[in-house]
Amino acid sequence: MAASAQNLRINGDRLWDSLMEMAKIGPGVAGGNNRQTLTDEDAEGRALFQKWCEEARCSMGLDQMGNMFAWREGTDPEALPVYVGSHLDTQPTGGKYDGVLGVLGGLEIIRTLNDLGIKTKHPIVATNWTNEEGTRYAPAMLSSGVFAGMHTQDWAYDREDAEGKKFGDELRRIGWCGEEEVGARKMHAFFELHIEQGPILEAEGKDIGVVTHGQGLSWTQVTVTGKDAHTGSTPMPMRKNAGLAMARILEKVDEIAWSHAPHAVGAVGHIDVYPNSRNVIPGKAVFTVDFRSPDLDVITDMENRLRVAAEDIVDEMGLQIQFERVGGFDPVKFDGDCVAAVRGAAERLGYSHTDIISGAGHDACWINRVAPTAMVMCPCVDGLSHNEAEEISKDWAAAGADVLFHAVIETAEIVE
Ligand SMILES: [Zn+2]
């Protein structure tokens, strides 16, 4: 990159004003947002984004999943575009920045390039992915998932909300179902800016998280079977206490996760004991072990050790056990060159930074399967997200967008 380009910055005030303007659409009850996917508020947010993109002289694309693409022309008609974006939909009690920062950060890059009269070889496309949150329509990251070939479009259209309204019908109803085939676009690269949604960057006093991996997830549902019996009249040696076996297994889950510190985590958040009565020794316990790691081998090791340890525990107690894998996805390793572009941008701009692993799922995790991809993270106050009190500072937003800007223009290649 030419020396003249090294100090370029986006307009932090304009980015912040746009975030505040978007937040007026679908206000929450406590200062945040309720702009759930495929609602009238979602349609209104999309229209505002489209208006801003058209004012920035972009041409708009819309695919059959409602994904929006604002295209700024490059100088080389053969060069594939660099895509940049996230999502405008929110949780029912969501914040003003989760997703929105990444979409409007993409728009801000285009506005800044226009201001400075800078041309790039590759086109730059600011993107809004439909239904990232997955609250109204499960699963999360539905439309980037269809784009990346993880789900079929028919299956996505058939997803139902709590009132039985289908995704496809609601997409048409709000008027944002396009003609374009989903996933037909080819990308030179994809970049997503997102708030961290965790406490690490703020605690370490870092401006920027360079996201190297997305955490993989494994859910194993465990059923331990013993025998229901009276808590008063059954002698201790004769008990088949499934609740006690579960308690011993929970200790093992914690121990196994700690053995792969700091990146692996493990917990049991779902527990049912039967019959769940004060004076009955539980004859059955059903619980789900949640293991996560950015390394697939570590996940496999944790799953295997759980089974061995749990079988030892129940054998010694004379109980039965069953395991069922009920969910999960593989870890994501983001593209080396794109990650290096993000790290180099933070370095060049003088922002403090650290490598970080995304604990949450993001559209970038699916797009990484079809294009070289990386993510930029900025801190959020107390790590709080999926909460109306979600907060970031204007400086954090600007720093994140500056790094996104530099990573994108380096990849899209400035034409001198
Ligand atoms: Zn998000």
Residues whose N, C-alpha, C, O or C-beta is under 5 A from the ligand:
A	BS01	ZN	D98 G99
